[in-house]
Amino acid sequence: MIDTKYDTKYNGGEKMSSWDKLLKRFLELDHDIRFEEIVKVMKEYGYEIKQPKGGSSHYSFVKPGCSRIVIPRHKPIKKVYVKMIKKVIEEEMKEYESRTQILHESVVSYGNC
């Protein structure tokens, strides 16, 4: 079902934000991911983009404490690079869930004093 006013797809009765739809495309290994979408996801997760020098098409994504990820800017983006970003998304989701669980446990333990 599509809400034409907001162009929002419903996922089992739940509204999906454009961010959620973008993440879903990566997690499902969509074959027509654009380079700009990779940049958006990586920046959102704290990666800095380093533009190539000397005519190269390979962009680097760097984040302190993480391995450098190098992705060429081609159309279409090859599936191997979409898989790399999928792995980043999954790791970031796990990290978020872990931090949320720790925060929840500290609030619960504080409330029981």
N, C-alpha and C positions, 0 to 999 in steps of 0.2 A: 504494500500500500504506500502511496506517495502523497505527502501533503504538498499540494502545488503552490500554496502560498509561501512556504518556506523552503521548498525543494528538499524536504526532509524525508528520508526513507525510514520506515518503521521496521524494527527488528524484533519480531515477536511481540508487537504491541508497544515496544519501547522506542522513543525517538533517538536517533543517532546524530551526534554532532558531526560537522564536517571533519573534525580531527579524528573522531572514532571511525568514520568511513575511510579516511586515509590510512589509518593504522590497519584496518581490516583488509584493505587492498594489499598491503605489504605482507600481512600474516597469511593471506591466501595465495601469495606469490603471483599476483596479477602480472600479466605479461606486458602491459603497456604503462608501466610506471615512468613518469617523466623525471629528468634530472632535477628540476626545480622542486619536485616533491621530496626527493632524497635530501636536498639541502634543507628544506623546511623541517623534516623530521630530525635530522642530525642537529640542527641549531636548537631545536626545542629541547633536546636531550643534553645540551651543553657542549656540543662539539663545535670547534672553530674550523672554518673552511679555509684552506690554503690554496690559492690559485696557482696553476702551473706557470713555470717560467720557460722561456726558450721555445715557445710554440707547441708545447706538449698539451695533450687533452686530458691528462690525468690530474684530478683534484684530490687533495689530501684532506681528511677529516681527523682532527686531533682533539683529544680531551685528556687532561692530566689524570694519570693512573690507568689509562686505557691504551690499547694498541692503536697505532695509526691505521686508518682505513683509506685505501687509495681506490678511486673509482673514475674510470674514463667517462668523459661526457660525450656519449654517442647516442644515436637513436636507432633502434630501441636500446634501452638499458638491458644488458644481458642478465639472464636469470641468476647467474652466480652472484652478481652484485646485489640483486634484490634479496637473495638469501642472506648475504652479509648484513644487510639492514634489518632483515627479519630477526636475526640473532641479536642485534643491538636492542631492538624493541623488546624482545622477550627478556633479555637481561635487565633492561631498565624497569620493566614491569615487575620482575621478581624483586629487584632492589626497592621499588616503591612499596610493594606489599610487605616486605620485611621491615622497612622503616615504619609503615603504618601499624603493623603488629606490635612493634616495640613501643611506639607511642601509646597505643591502646592499652598495653600491659602496664605502662608506667602510670597512666591516668587511673586505671582500675585499682592498682596497688595504692596509689596516693589517696584515692577516695575511700579505701577501707581502713585507714589509720584510726 
